[in-house]
Amino acid sequence: MKRFTILKMALAGSASTGQNGQEESFTFKSVRIAAVVALYWFISITMVFLNNYLLDNKDLEAPLFVTFYQCLVTVGLCWVMQLLSTLCPWLIDFPVVKFDLKTSREVLPLSVVFTCMITFNNLCLKHVGVAFYTVGRSLTTVFNVLFTYFVLKQTTSFRSILCCGVILGGFWLGVDQEGLAGSLSLSGVFYGIVASACVSLNAIYTKKVMPAVEGNIWKLSFYNNINACVLFFPLILLFGEFSRLASFSHLTDLGFWGMMTIGGVFGFAIGYVTGLQIKFTSPLSHNVSGTAKACAQTVIAVAYYTSSKSLLWWTSNMMVLGGSSAYTWVRSLEMKDAPRKEPQDSAKEKLLQEEKENVSV
């Protein structure tokens, strides 16, 4: 299913009627929404824990190779989806993707940022763990505001800046509490800050290269991941991960490769279920769901790893999640006011683009 199409359907309110044009019952719509949200939560939370398991492998110190393999799986799944779309067009809608060197070069600047984003994202997860991951990667919204001002020369409302202040306060309080608990990883915090900046830059560069792939998110994913595989190869060689991989005792273990492949499949699937959740709820509801999911993810991680956290540590998480939710709400109100100042179609398209680039994982 084309994610761009899904997002357009979400804004048009296309989920209110069935395929036969009749109104769907409230019970049916409620059950369907609950199922879609549950699927999004399951895939997103499972993906984070699975990545943490793969990256925290003491016998294999090769985070770049793990990330490279997941990009490779995504490329393979794009080919599989294209094939299935050809065989079963009534069931699967996926664009025809043929590699073009010129398009690949046009997407390359984004791919460099994308490679940095997923690398530092995984390195942050590896060093800070799942429990502190939400706080460690919380500055994306702050960087969005900074880059919007310094790169795009656009101002941000006072209410949005206030929300960013709450997020910053939660971030620093969380770092302080991790330090007091003796579990602070300075490298993990650094990786989280860089990853947050890269996520924001990724949104900016996505806008620039979208015309090269005809505005199709799946084509962009295909070229992005192919370029990322090429970019990762010399980095893996430079950091000596091939030698570590060669001496890895479970290199021929099908269980290891199975887990690696499942991680790649979940990484591919998150894009689909994100679009699905937006389709059957709304962009604002999707972001609220993502925030609630992050809260549940933190609670599960603390319980699973039997960690003991202070009240201030939990407060830092609530500040980050509360500030992020407030920012989403404020931006939603501002976008609703936009049609009064500009044509309605233009405002809708702007909201569509913003939600497409800033989906929560």
One Martini backbone bead per residue (centre of mass of N, CA, C, O) as a GRO file, in nm:
protein
  361
    1MET     BB    1   0.096   0.036   0.023
    2LYS     BB    2   0.071   0.365  -0.019
    3ARG     BB    3   0.165   0.609   0.194
    4PHE     BB    4   0.070   0.862   0.051
    5THR     BB    5  -0.222   0.762   0.014
    6ILE     BB    6  -0.289   0.717   0.308
    7LEU     BB    7  -0.254   1.015   0.398
    8LYS     BB    8  -0.472   1.134   0.214
    9MET     BB    9  -0.703   0.965   0.332
   10ALA     BB   10  -0.683   1.077   0.616
   11LEU     BB   11  -0.750   1.378   0.541
   12ALA     BB   12  -1.028   1.290   0.386
   13GLY     BB   13  -1.186   1.069   0.552
   14SER     BB   14  -1.195   0.755   0.420
   15ALA     BB   15  -1.286   0.571   0.688
   16SER     BB   16  -1.615   0.614   0.706
   17THR     BB   17  -1.633   0.411   0.466
   18GLY     BB   18  -1.691   0.163   0.275
   19GLN     BB   19  -1.654  -0.004  -0.025
   20ASN     BB   20  -1.987   0.026  -0.073
   21GLY     BB   21  -2.057   0.326   0.065
   22GLN     BB   22  -2.129   0.250   0.348
   23GLU     BB   23  -2.192   0.282   0.664
   24GLU     BB   24  -2.016   0.224   0.941
   25SER     BB   25  -2.005   0.096   1.229
   26PHE     BB   26  -1.896   0.180   1.537
   27THR     BB   27  -1.788  -0.097   1.622
   28PHE     BB   28  -1.616  -0.158   1.375
   29LYS     BB   29  -1.435   0.096   1.391
   30SER     BB   30  -1.329   0.048   1.679
   31VAL     BB   31  -1.198  -0.229   1.631
   32ARG     BB   32  -1.012  -0.141   1.402
   33ILE     BB   33  -0.855   0.077   1.553
   34ALA     BB   34  -0.753  -0.106   1.782
   35ALA     BB   35  -0.598  -0.301   1.594
   36VAL     BB   36  -0.405  -0.094   1.465
   37VAL     BB   37  -0.279   0.017   1.725
   38ALA     BB   38  -0.178  -0.258   1.830
   39LEU     BB   39   0.006  -0.314   1.588
   40TYR     BB   40   0.186  -0.067   1.620
   41TRP     BB   41   0.285  -0.128   1.904
   42PHE     BB   42   0.404  -0.408   1.855
   43ILE     BB   43   0.610  -0.337   1.633
   44SER     BB   44   0.759  -0.102   1.771
   45ILE     BB   45   0.843  -0.239   2.041
   46THR     BB   46   0.974  -0.493   1.922
   47MET     BB   47   1.191  -0.348   1.756
   48VAL     BB   48   1.344  -0.220   1.994
   49PHE     BB   49   1.409  -0.484   2.150
   50LEU     BB   50   1.548  -0.630   1.915
   51ASN     BB   51   1.772  -0.424   1.865
   52ASN     BB   52   1.888  -0.441   2.150
   53TYR     BB   53   1.964  -0.740   2.133
   54LEU     BB   54   2.156  -0.721   1.884
   55LEU     BB   55   2.345  -0.480   1.999
   56ASP     BB   56   2.399  -0.642   2.293
   57ASN     BB   57   2.609  -0.831   2.178
   58LYS     BB   58   2.902  -0.949   2.323
   59ASP     BB   59   3.012  -1.131   2.069
   60LEU     BB   60   2.907  -0.873   1.878
   61GLU     BB   61   3.083  -0.579   1.766
   62ALA     BB   62   2.840  -0.475   1.510
   63PRO     BB   63   2.636  -0.219   1.444
   64LEU     BB   64   2.679  -0.163   1.139
   65PHE     BB   65   2.603  -0.444   1.031
   66VAL     BB   66   2.318  -0.457   1.143
   67THR     BB   67   2.217  -0.208   0.984
   68PHE     BB   68   2.295  -0.306   0.701
   69TYR     BB   69   2.114  -0.562   0.698
   70GLN     BB   70   1.842  -0.411   0.728
   71CYS     BB   71   1.868  -0.260   0.459
   72LEU     BB   72   1.884  -0.515   0.284
   73VAL     BB   73   1.603  -0.623   0.360
   74THR     BB   74   1.442  -0.382   0.251
   75VAL     BB   75   1.522  -0.416  -0.043
   76GLY     BB   76   1.411  -0.704  -0.073
   77LEU     BB   77   1.112  -0.628   0.005
   78CYS     BB   78   1.062  -0.440  -0.233
   79TRP     BB   79   1.083  -0.664  -0.447
   80VAL     BB   80   0.862  -0.847  -0.331
   81MET     BB   81   0.628  -0.639  -0.340
   82GLN     BB   82   0.642  -0.595  -0.642
   83LEU     BB   83   0.578  -0.886  -0.722
   84LEU     BB   84   0.305  -0.910  -0.568
   85SER     BB   85   0.171  -0.671  -0.718
   86THR     BB   86   0.176  -0.817  -0.995
   87LEU     BB   87   0.019  -1.082  -0.903
   88CYS     BB   88  -0.165  -0.897  -0.668
   89PRO     BB   89  -0.324  -0.609  -0.731
   90TRP     BB   90  -0.589  -0.646  -0.539
   91LEU     BB   91  -0.397  -0.661  -0.264
   92ILE     BB   92  -0.131  -0.505  -0.376
   93ASP     BB   93   0.020  -0.171  -0.346
   94PHE     BB   94   0.307  -0.122  -0.556
   95PRO     BB   95   0.564   0.017  -0.690
   96VAL     BB   96   0.763   0.048  -0.958
   97VAL     BB   97   1.108  -0.065  -0.919
   98LYS     BB   98   1.387   0.093  -1.080
   99PHE     BB   99   1.708   0.125  -1.119
  100ASP     BB  100   1.860   0.462  -1.102
  101LEU     BB  101   2.143   0.645  -1.104
  102LYS     BB  102   2.034   0.933  -1.106
  103THR     BB  103   1.841   0.901  -0.865
  104SER     BB  104   2.055   0.807  -0.663
  105ARG     BB  105   2.215   1.077  -0.669
  106GLU     BB  106   1.978   1.260  -0.573
  107VAL     BB  107   1.947   1.091  -0.292
  108LEU     BB  108   2.227   1.092  -0.147
  109PRO     BB  109   2.212   1.323   0.065
  110LEU     BB  110   1.993   1.179   0.227
  111SER     BB  111   2.150   0.909   0.275
  112VAL     BB  112   2.362   1.028   0.461
  113VAL     BB  113   2.164   1.114   0.681
  114PHE     BB  114   2.025   0.837   0.714
  115THR     BB  115   2.277   0.681   0.802
  116CYS     BB  116   2.330   0.850   1.054
  117MET     BB  117   2.058   0.810   1.191
  118ILE     BB  118   2.056   0.492   1.224
  119THR     BB  119   2.329   0.469   1.362
  120PHE     BB  120   2.285   0.661   1.612
  121ASN     BB  121   2.028   0.527   1.705
  122ASN     BB  122   2.158   0.245   1.767
  123LEU     BB  123   2.383   0.349   1.955
  124CYS     BB  124   2.194   0.463   2.166
  125LEU     BB  125   2.046   0.198   2.233
  126LYS     BB  126   2.302   0.038   2.317
  127HIS     BB  127   2.396   0.247   2.562
  128VAL     BB  128   2.100   0.316   2.716
  129GLY     BB  129   1.861   0.166   2.637
  130VAL     BB  130   1.517   0.145   2.661
  131ALA     BB  131   1.438   0.321   2.909
  132PHE     BB  132   1.621   0.589   2.802
  133TYR     BB  133   1.550   0.632   2.496
  134THR     BB  134   1.332   0.853   2.497
  135VAL     BB  135   1.518   1.073   2.618
  136GLY     BB  136   1.777   1.041   2.434
  137ARG     BB  137   1.555   1.096   2.171
  138SER     BB  138   1.399   1.398   2.237
  139LEU     BB  139   1.535   1.642   2.036
  140THR     BB  140   1.387   1.663   1.761
  141THR     BB  141   1.194   1.902   1.807
  142VAL     BB  142   1.414   2.110   1.867
  143PHE     BB  143   1.560   2.081   1.590
  144ASN     BB  144   1.322   2.161   1.417
  145VAL     BB  145   1.316   2.456   1.516
  146LEU     BB  146   1.609   2.534   1.451
  147PHE     BB  147   1.609   2.459   1.142
  148THR     BB  148   1.369   2.633   1.063
  149TYR     BB  149   1.524   2.899   1.126
  150PHE     BB  150   1.828   2.858   1.001
  151VAL     BB  151   1.741   2.719   0.718
  152LEU     BB  152   1.426   2.819   0.647
  153LYS     BB  153   1.346   3.099   0.783
  154GLN     BB  154   1.138   3.013   1.019
  155THR     BB  155   0.910   3.074   1.247
  156THR     BB  156   0.809   3.026   1.591
  157SER     BB  157   0.604   2.985   1.828
  158PHE     BB  158   0.583   3.030   2.162
  159ARG     BB  159   0.441   2.762   2.233
  160SER     BB  160   0.650   2.579   2.096
  161ILE     BB  161   0.895   2.676   2.263
  162LEU     BB  162   0.779   2.591   2.536
  163CYS     BB  163   0.773   2.288   2.473
  164CYS     BB  164   1.081   2.266   2.428
  165GLY     BB  165   1.154   2.345   2.720
  166VAL     BB  166   1.031   2.092   2.850
  167ILE     BB  167   1.206   1.887   2.700
  168LEU     BB  168   1.480   1.992   2.797
  169GLY     BB  169   1.424   1.954   3.098
  170GLY     BB  170   1.380   1.646   3.081
  171PHE     BB  171   1.656   1.573   2.967
  172TRP     BB  172   1.838   1.688   3.196
  173LEU     BB  173   1.703   1.530   3.425
  174GLY     BB  174   1.763   1.247   3.311
  175VAL     BB  175   2.071   1.271   3.307
  176ASP     BB  176   2.101   1.328   3.609
  177GLN     BB  177   1.966   1.060   3.710
  178GLU     BB  178   2.159   0.865   3.568
  179GLY     BB  179   2.412   0.969   3.716
  180LEU     BB  180   2.315   0.906   4.009
  181ALA     BB  181   2.273   0.589   3.933
  182GLY     BB  182   2.531   0.500   3.742
  183SER     BB  183   2.399   0.476   3.415
  184LEU     BB  184   2.560   0.675   3.254
  185SER     BB  185   2.599   0.746   2.896
  186LEU     BB  186   2.770   0.972   2.720
  187SER     BB  187   2.772   0.839   2.444
  188GLY     BB  188   2.465   0.788   2.431
  189VAL     BB  189   2.383   1.087   2.449
  190PHE     BB  190   2.537   1.180   2.200
  191TYR     BB  191   2.394   0.991   1.999
  192GLY     BB  192   2.109   1.106   2.056
  193ILE     BB  193   2.160   1.396   1.961
  194VAL     BB  194   2.253   1.328   1.672
  195ALA     BB  195   2.000   1.167   1.592
  196SER     BB  196   1.800   1.402   1.628
  197ALA     BB  197   1.931   1.585   1.413
  198CYS     BB  198   1.901   1.381   1.176
  199VAL     BB  199   1.594   1.361   1.174
  200SER     BB  200   1.552   1.658   1.100
  201LEU     BB  201   1.727   1.660   0.840
  202ASN     BB  202   1.567   1.438   0.696
  203ALA     BB  203   1.312   1.611   0.650
  204ILE     BB  204   1.443   1.829   0.475
  205TYR     BB  205   1.566   1.636   0.250
  206THR     BB  206   1.301   1.504   0.168
  207LYS     BB  207   1.179   1.752   0.029
  208LYS     BB  208   1.405   1.778  -0.193
  209VAL     BB  209   1.383   1.458  -0.316
  210MET     BB  210   1.087   1.382  -0.387
  211PRO     BB  211   1.078   1.451  -0.698
  212ALA     BB  212   1.277   1.212  -0.784
  213VAL     BB  213   1.026   0.997  -0.672
  214GLU     BB  214   0.734   1.115  -0.719
  215GLY     BB  215   0.643   1.121  -0.405
  216ASN     BB  216   0.745   0.826  -0.320
  217ILE     BB  217   0.817   0.652  -0.030
  218TRP     BB  218   0.909   0.370  -0.145
  219LYS     BB  219   1.121   0.471  -0.342
  220LEU     BB  220   1.286   0.615  -0.131
  221SER     BB  221   1.350   0.364   0.039
  222PHE     BB  222   1.498   0.210  -0.178
  223TYR     BB  223   1.729   0.417  -0.240
  224ASN     BB  224   1.822   0.468   0.048
  225ASN     BB  225   1.909   0.167   0.112
  226ILE     BB  226   2.109   0.130  -0.115
  227ASN     BB  227   2.297   0.364  -0.038
  228ALA     BB  228   2.350   0.267   0.251
  229CYS     BB  229   2.494   0.004   0.180
  230VAL     BB  230   2.731   0.147   0.039
  231LEU     BB  231   2.815   0.330   0.285
  232PHE     BB  232   2.866   0.098   0.496
  233PHE     BB  233   3.097  -0.073   0.385
  234PRO     BB  234   3.351   0.112   0.452
  235LEU     BB  235   3.283   0.138   0.756
  236ILE     BB  236   3.311  -0.158   0.830
  237LEU     BB  237   3.604  -0.174   0.736
  238LEU     BB  238   3.727   0.059   0.911
  239PHE     BB  239   3.608  -0.078   1.200
  240GLY     BB  240   3.653  -0.403   1.183
  241GLU     BB  241   3.381  -0.591   1.149
  242PHE     BB  242   3.465  -0.830   0.967
  243SER     BB  243   3.660  -0.967   1.170
  244ARG     BB  244   3.444  -1.008   1.391
  245LEU     BB  245   3.256  -1.178   1.214
  246ALA     BB  246   3.460  -1.410   1.148
  247SER     BB  247   3.488  -1.472   1.481
  248PHE     BB  248   3.202  -1.555   1.507
  249SER     BB  249   3.043  -1.831   1.651
  250HIS     BB  250   2.734  -1.762   1.506
  251LEU     BB  251   2.755  -1.733   1.189
  252THR     BB  252   2.600  -2.031   1.120
  253ASP     BB  253   2.347  -1.943   1.270
  254LEU     BB  254   2.011  -1.939   1.205
  255GLY     BB  255   1.910  -1.778   1.450
  256PHE     BB  256   2.069  -1.519   1.402
  257TRP     BB  257   1.963  -1.460   1.109
  258GLY     BB  258   1.666  -1.460   1.188
  259MET     BB  259   1.677  -1.212   1.379
  260MET     BB  260   1.792  -1.016   1.171
  261THR     BB  261   1.556  -1.041   0.970
  262ILE     BB  262   1.327  -0.957   1.159
  263GLY     BB  263   1.437  -0.675   1.207
  264GLY     BB  264   1.402  -0.587   0.908
  265VAL     BB  265   1.098  -0.639   0.885
  266PHE     BB  266   1.012  -0.439   1.109
  267GLY     BB  267   1.137  -0.190   0.973
  268PHE     BB  268   0.943  -0.209   0.728
  269ALA     BB  269   0.661  -0.227   0.881
  270ILE     BB  270   0.645   0.053   1.024
  271GLY     BB  271   0.561   0.216   0.772
  272TYR     BB  272   0.286   0.079   0.728
  273VAL     BB  273   0.149   0.112   1.019
  274THR     BB  274   0.167   0.415   1.026
  275GLY     BB  275  -0.021   0.469   0.785
  276LEU     BB  276  -0.261   0.305   0.899
  277GLN     BB  277  -0.312   0.476   1.153
  278ILE     BB  278  -0.367   0.743   1.005
  279LYS     BB  279  -0.605   0.648   0.834
  280PHE     BB  280  -0.795   0.543   1.098
  281THR     BB  281  -0.752   0.826   1.225
  282SER     BB  282  -0.493   1.058   1.273
  283PRO     BB  283  -0.225   1.250   1.298
  284LEU     BB  284  -0.273   1.327   1.595
  285SER     BB  285  -0.342   1.041   1.704
  286HIS     BB  286  -0.074   0.917   1.624
  287ASN     BB  287   0.106   1.091   1.815
  288VAL     BB  288  -0.036   1.007   2.074
  289SER     BB  289   0.020   0.705   2.039
  290GLY     BB  290   0.331   0.734   2.034
  291THR     BB  291   0.354   0.849   2.322
  292ALA     BB  292   0.214   0.614   2.470
  293LYS     BB  293   0.409   0.400   2.367
  294ALA     BB  294   0.666   0.517   2.501
  295CYS     BB  295   0.561   0.481   2.787
  296ALA     BB  296   0.514   0.174   2.777
  297GLN     BB  297   0.805   0.102   2.695
  298THR     BB  298   0.937   0.202   2.958
  299VAL     BB  299   0.782   0.026   3.157
  300ILE     BB  300   0.862  -0.246   3.036
  301ALA     BB  301   1.170  -0.212   3.066
  302VAL     BB  302   1.180  -0.178   3.375
  303ALA     BB  303   1.039  -0.451   3.435
  304TYR     BB  304   1.220  -0.648   3.270
  305TYR     BB  305   1.503  -0.527   3.411
  306THR     BB  306   1.454  -0.460   3.710
  307SER     BB  307   1.433  -0.154   3.771
  308SER     BB  308   1.531   0.138   3.968
  309LYS     BB  309   1.340   0.438   3.994
  310SER     BB  310   1.300   0.756   4.033
  311LEU     BB  311   1.085   1.017   4.044
  312LEU     BB  312   1.259   1.209   3.862
  313TRP     BB  313   1.289   1.012   3.628
  314TRP     BB  314   0.985   1.001   3.564
  315THR     BB  315   0.954   1.305   3.525
  316SER     BB  316   1.132   1.329   3.273
  317ASN     BB  317   0.949   1.156   3.094
  318MET     BB  318   0.690   1.330   3.125
  319MET     BB  319   0.812   1.588   3.006
  320VAL     BB  320   0.881   1.479   2.729
  321LEU     BB  321   0.596   1.367   2.655
  322GLY     BB  322   0.435   1.625   2.719
  323GLY     BB  323   0.589   1.818   2.527
  324SER     BB  324   0.534   1.657   2.267
  325SER     BB  325   0.224   1.663   2.281
  326ALA     BB  326   0.194   1.972   2.291
  327TYR     BB  327   0.330   2.029   2.022
  328THR     BB  328   0.130   1.871   1.847
  329TRP     BB  329  -0.119   2.037   1.932
  330VAL     BB  330  -0.018   2.317   1.847
  331ARG     BB  331   0.035   2.247   1.546
  332SER     BB  332  -0.256   2.167   1.487
  333LEU     BB  333  -0.384   2.445   1.544
  334GLU     BB  334  -0.212   2.601   1.336
  335MET     BB  335  -0.313   2.433   1.086
  336LYS     BB  336  -0.617   2.507   1.120
  337ASP     BB  337  -0.557   2.823   1.073
  338ALA     BB  338  -0.434   2.828   0.783
  339PRO     BB  339  -0.693   2.849   0.586
  340ARG     BB  340  -0.738   3.160   0.656
  341LYS     BB  341  -0.448   3.240   0.502
  342GLU     BB  342  -0.498   2.999   0.298
  343PRO     BB  343  -0.550   2.769   0.099
  344GLN     BB  344  -0.674   2.462   0.169
  345ASP     BB  345  -0.496   2.276  -0.006
  346SER     BB  346  -0.224   2.389   0.095
  347ALA     BB  347  -0.265   2.315   0.395
  348LYS     BB  348  -0.300   2.013   0.357
  349GLU     BB  349  -0.027   1.958   0.220
  350LYS     BB  350   0.144   2.057   0.459
  351LEU     BB  351   0.041   1.850   0.664
  352LEU     BB  352   0.111   1.600   0.504
  353GLN     BB  353   0.418   1.648   0.493
  354GLU     BB  354   0.471   1.664   0.798
  355GLU     BB  355   0.357   1.381   0.877
  356LYS     BB  356   0.537   1.212   0.682
  357GLU     BB  357   0.819   1.311   0.828
  358ASN     BB  358   0.701   1.293   1.161
  359VAL     BB  359   0.683   1.012   1.244
  360SER     BB  360   0.635   0.781   1.486
  361VAL     BB  361   0.845   0.511   1.661
   0.00000   0.00000   0.00000
